[in-house]
């Protein structure tokens, strides 16, 4: 339910600015079929540019569901998207893998699989897959092979890549093999993907192809803007947020024109630019603010929302990586952002994933989850009887009350150092990180995927012309 009347003054001004942009400037759609769908729904089209009235935006956006349920192959990982539910999601889009000292190598399929295993092993994640890294050693086979690997190595909710209509239809064919046919996909959301705007005010052909195929089967899409204040958006953060809001709302409206009621997620990865270098600044306080405003706007429109996680521009696993990552994740989590992408492992302004930072970010996720859970206040937790019994100058260490709560009340770190440390603390912390990473990978077990289903997937990929040796190497 859209609640414009519930917006505070700042949100209302941003909303009105976004409506003015869509009415006066419009948005360009590089896709003739999408333009025709909009024309049939009385959207004014001039060339490739669509102009939306306020009433049209609100009418179409209101048709999107306020929440929906994602269904994993393993139902233990099902979850609701919307309301105040929060789920952390994998990294996405990095072309490199970096070491602690910043040394990089081009991401390989073996890295992709290792990260799938790590995400599968973490109890914080109910989602896996997507473009965790962009493998450089599998040629044209990218999104189909990544989906196949995701199905083989995890049974959590699936994220996919994006591509041409033909490529994305192949993904739906593969999902149909696993989940009882393509037609049945429309009955339950099984996968999701991210459709990015091309700021300022454009959607490219591949993104619209992806949106149309996902909408056809009612699989959720995150429609996200990655505006950069000062380069692709106004320098002022309010202007950047208004522009991003206009782009996302236009995309959501079009998704509903393609297939009314299709699930969508209001997305933002907008932030500022570093005006000294012109580069994106993903670990900035402006990015954190943009995520909070995006969540507030989305909830006012009655839409599920997506934001960013443990983001940093740091080139090494450093103090900078820590304080930026904590800031951005805490901002998104505190705003009850429903899907928090890039929530572990991201380094160097999205350019790299780092195994060691992945482990450090799990610690940050645990700390943030504990913080936002707040303090439970009731008779048991106030412990007045306990205080009275122990009395003045007593000790609580060995009390029954402490024994009952000491594993539940405080956050128990996996890698952080507390108390006395022998030797170099930095070395000890890094040893803890590497030990946890090695333990997660060593304890990984493939989830069940029937021989029959996997055989059908392989047969389908071979029919599509994918390399048999590559397919075999992924199993």
N, C-alpha and C positions, 0 to 999 in steps of 0.2 A: 504494500500500500504506500503510495507516494504521500508524503506529509510535508508539503511545502510550507504550510502554516506553522509547522513546528521548528523550522529553521531559525537559527539566531540571525542577527543582522548581518554578520560577515558572510555566512553561508548564503543568505538570500541575495546579497550583492554579487557574489561569485556566480550563483545560478543565473541571475539576470544578465550578467555580462556574457555568460556562455550562450544564452538564448539569443542575445544580440549578434554574436559572432555567427551563429548558424543561420540566422535570418538575413544578415547583411553581407557577410563574406562567403558563407557556404563552405562546403567540403567537397573535395575532388575524389571521385571513385573511378579507378582505372579498370573498369570491368563492364562491358556492354550489357550483360545479363542483369547485373545488379542495378544498373541505371534504368533498365526497362522495368524491373520490379518496382522501383521507386516511382517511376512515371505512372505505372498502373495504379499506384496508391496515392496519386495526386500530389506527389512531391514535385516542386518546380525544378526543372532540369535545364541548365544552359551549358551546352557542350558536355563536359564530364563533371560539371559542378552541380551539386544538389543544394537547394536552399530549403530549410525547414522552418515552419512557423512554430511558435511556442506550443500551441495546441497540438500540433502533430507530434512533436517530441514527447510531450507528456502522455499523449494517448498511446503511442506505440511502446514507450518504455514501461508503461503501467501493465502491459500484457506479459511481461517477463515474470517468472515465478520468484517469490521472495526467498524461497529456500528449496532445496532438493537433496536427495540422498545419492551419494556415490556408492557403487556396488563393485567390490573387489572379487577376484576369483576365490579368495579366501574370505568368507563373510566376517571374520574377526576384524578385518580392516575396513569394513563399511563405515561411512561417516556422513554426517549432515553438513551441507554447505549453506551457510546463512545464519541469521540471528547473531548470537554471541559465540557460536562455535568457532574455535581457532584450530587450524592444522598447519604444521610446518611442512614445506615442500622442498624438493631438491634444487640444487643449482641448475643453471641453464645457460648454454650458449658459449662457454669458454673454449677457445681454440688451443689453449696451452695448459700444461700441468707444471706447477712450479714447486721447487724445493723450499725448505725453510729459509735459505739464504737468498732466494729470488732467482736462482738458476732455473731456466725453463727448458722444456722440450715440447714439441708438437704433440697434442693429445692423440693417443692411439686407441684402437678398439679394446685393447687389454686394460687401458685406464678406464674406459667406459664401463667395462664389466666389473672392475674392482670397486668403482663407486656404486654400481648397482648392488653389489654385495654389502658394502658398508651401510647404505641406506636401508637395505633389507634387514640388516642386523640390529639397527637402532630401534629401540622401542618408542622413540619419539615420532617415528614416521609411519603413516598409513598409506603413503603415496610413493611411487617410484617411477623412474624412466624419464622420458623427454630427452632434451639435448643436454644431459648432465655435463658432458664435454662433447666437442665436435671432432670425432675421429678423422684423422687425415689419411688413414691407410686402407679405406674401404671403398674408394672411388665414388661412383654415382649411387651406391647402394644405401645411402645414409639413413633415411628415416625408416625404411622397411626393416633394415638390419637392426637398427636400434630398438624398434618395437619387438622384433623377434627375440633379441637378447633380453629385453625386459620381461617378456613372457616366460622365458626359460629360467631366468635367475631370480624372479620375484613373483609373488602372488598378491601383491598389494594393488591398490587402485593405480591405474595406468595413466601416465602423461605421455603424449606423443609429440612428434615434431610437426612442422607445417610444410606445405609444398604445393605442387600443381594439383588440379582436380584429379588427374589420373593417379598421381602418387598417393593422395589422401584416400581415394577410393580403394586403393590396395590395402591401406591400413584398415579400412572398414571390412574388407574381405577377410583379413587376418583375424580381426576381432570377432567376426561372424563365425569363423571356424572354432574359436575357443568358447564362445558364448551362445551357441545354438542358432546361428544364422543371422544374416545382416538385418532381416526384418525385425527380429526380436530385440535388436539394439535399441530401437525406439522405446521399448518398454522400460528400460532401466539405463540410467547413465553409467557407462562402463569406463569411459576414458575422458580426458579433457586435454585441451591444448591452449596455447596463447596466441592470439591474433593481435599483432601490434599495429598501431597507426604509424604512418610516416609523417611525423610532425615537421612543419605545421600543416594540418588540415588535409591529409591525403590518406587513402588506403590503396596499397598496390595490388596487383593482379593476384599474386600467390596468396596473400593474406585473405583476399575475398574468395578465391577458390576454396581455401581451407574452410572459411566460415560457411560457405554454401554447403559443402559436403557434410560438415559436422551438424549444421542446422537440419539438413535432410534427415539425418538419423537421430536427431534430438540428443546429440552428445554435447556436453557443455563446452563453451569457449570462454576464455578470459579475454575480454577486449580491453587492451591496455595501451596507454600513451606513455612514451618515454621522452617527454619534453625536457629540454635543457635550457634553464633560464640564462638568457644572455647570448645564446647561439641559435637554437631552434625555437625559442619562445621568449617572451618579454623578460627583461632583466629582473623586474619586480616579481616576487613570488606569487602575489595575488593574481597577476596577469598570466603567469605560467599555469597556475592551478585552474583558472577560468578557461584557458585554451585547451588544456588536457581534458577538462570536464566536457567541453563541447565535443571534442573528438570521440570520447568514449560514449557519450549519450547518442551521438549520431550512429555509431557502430551498433549499439544495442537496439536502436530503433530499426535499423535495417535488418538485423538478425530476426526480429519479430515479424517483419514484412516477409522474409523468406519462409519462415515457419513459425506461426504464432504459438507462443507458449514454450518455445525452445529455451532451455536453461542457459543463462549467461552470467558472467561474473564481471563486475565493474573493476577494472584494473588500473593500477598506476605504478610506474617505476620512474616517475618524473623527479627531477632534482635540479640542482644548479650547475652551471659551468664554472670551472676554475678560470677566471679571467686573466690570470698570468700565463696560462698555457693553452687555453681554449678547450681543454679536455673535460670530460664529464667528471663530476665530483660526487660519487655515489655514497661516500661515507660522511657527507656533510650534514650539519643540522638542518639545512634547507630541505634536503631529501627526506629527513625524518619528519619534518613538518608537512611536506607534501603528502606523505603516506597517511598522516593523521587526518588531514583535511579530506583526502580521498575517501577514507573510511567513513567519515562523518557525512559526506555528500551521498555516498552510496546508501547508507542506512536511511537517510532522508528520502531517497528515491525508492526505498523498499527493495534494494538489490544486495545480493552477496558481493563481497569485495575481496580484492587481492592487493597485497603490498609487498615490500621488500624486507629481507631478513638481515643476516649478519654481513652487512655490506662494508667494504673498505676499499680505499684507493692505495693502501699500503703495498709495497713491492716485496716485502719480506714478512715473515711471521714475527711481528714486532709489537711494541707498545701501541703504535698507531693502529695496527690491525685490531687490537683489543678494544680500545676506546671507541673507535668508529663502529665496530660490529655490535658492541653492546648498545650504543645509542640507537642505531637503526632498528634493531630487533625489538628493543624495549618500546620504542615509539609505535611500531606496528602492533605488537602484542597488547599494549595498553589500550589501543584503539579498537580492540577486538576485531582486527582484520581477519577475515575468515580463512583465507589461504595466504600463507607467507612464503613466497618463493625466495630462492637464493638464500636459504636459511642456514647453510653450512658449507664451508670449503671455498667460498668465493674470495678472490684476491685481485689486486691490480685493476680496479675499475672494470670488472666483469671479464677481463682478458684471460684469467687463469683460475684453475682449481688447484687446491693444495691439500694433500692427504692429512698433513699435520694440522692445518687450520680446520679441516673438517672435524677432527677430534676436539680441538679447542672450542669450536663453535657448539658442539654438543654440550659442553660444560656451560656455555653462555645460555643455551636454550633452557637447560635445567634450572639455572639461577633465575632467569626471567620468569619461567613458569611458577617457580616458588614465590617470587615477588608479587606477581599479579594475583596469585591465590589469596593473598592478604592474611589476616589474622582471624581465626575462628574464636568467637567469644561465646562461651556457654559455661554452665556450672562446672563441667569437667575440666575445661581449659583454664578457667580462672583459678582453680586449685586452692580455694580459700581453706578448705579442710586440711589440705596438705601443708599449707603455710602454718596453720594453727598447730598442727601436730608436731612439726619440726621445730617451730618456734624461733626465738631469738638466738642468733649465733650458731644455728644448726647447719647441716649440709644436706643437699638434695641429690648428691651424686648416686647414692645407693638406694634411694627410695623406690617403692613400687611404682609410683607415678612416673618417675624418670624412666624406669625399665619399660613401662607401657608405651611411652611416647617418643623415646629418643631416636627411633628409626623413622618416625613419621613426621615429627614437627620440623626439625631443621633440614635444610638442604645438605645432602651428603655428597661432597665432591668426589669425582673419579680421578682427576689429575692435579687439582690445585694443591699447593703446599700450605700446610698449617703446622704450627708447633715447631719444635727444633728440627733442623735439617743438617745432616752431615755432608760436607763437601760443598761443591758449587751448586747453589740453588737453581741456577739457570739450566745446568746440565741435568739436575734431578727432574725438573719440570719436563724437559724434553724427553727424558727417559720414560716418564709416566705417559706422555703422549704416544710415543712409539710403541710402548708396551700395550696400551689399549688398542691402538690400530692393529697391531699384529694379532692380538687376541680376538678381535672382531672378525678378521679375515680367516684366521685359523679355525674358528668355531662355526663358520658359515656352512650351511647345508642347503642344497637346492630344494625348493618347494616342489610338491608333486605336480607333474604335468603328464597326463597319460601318454603312453607311447603312441596310441592311435591319433590323438590330437596333434602331438608334435610331428608325427609323420605327415599328417595332412598339411601342416604349416610348411614343412620342407618341400613337399610336392608342389604346393601353390607357388612358393618362391622360385622353384626351378622352372615352373611353367612361365613365370614372369620374366625369366631370363637372368636371374641372379646367379652369381658364381657358386658352384657346388662346394668348392674348397673353402670359400669364405663361410658359407652356411655351416659346414661341418666344423670349422674352427670355433664357432660360437657355442658349441655344445660340449 
